[in-house]
Amino acid sequence: MAQQKILVIDDSKVIRMRVKEMLPAGAYEILEAKDGEEAMNLIRQTNPNLIMLDFLLPKMSGWEVFQEIQKDPNLYKIPLVLMSGRKEEVTEKIPEPFEFHSFVEKPFEKNQLVAAIREAIAASKKPRPQPKGAAAPAAPAAPTADISDLQQKVTKLEAEVENLKKQLVQLATFVKQRVK
């Protein structure tokens, strides 16, 4: 079985080493990037199983890396853990609740890191729309048949509504006659 690859993107060597130390030794191949440009090259070359992304990076910001990942149909479903020392810098760009990725505030403890990774993996499995510009899934073979069925159902419902209106008028007339 191929070893799981985790890409840790942070300009701080201390954070990259800390993440490496917190994860079980030998269980993962830990890849490291110190800036956004290096990160995008590694993401495309190595196809990691999980990405841990600092939001403030040199050369290409974490926000720009995030946007590149989200618009690429080959990358947008990779579990993503956003990291920052200030959560508000992330929530300025990406409002909470974070639906398709997770967030961990620096500095973090091992249990917080593990929880964020689990949350990111679960979030990445949620169904979501294709990225803008991605090839749309093939259309059904005969969509006109579906439309025709719906039109017939609408016509039938309209007839039923008209019938119910007539019955309501008759009932109202009957009640008025009885009340007199």
Summary of the structure (lengths in Angstrom):
residues: 180
radius of gyration: 27.0
end to end distance: 85.9
largest distance: 90.1
contacts: 465
relative contact order: 0.10
helix: 49%
strand: 14%
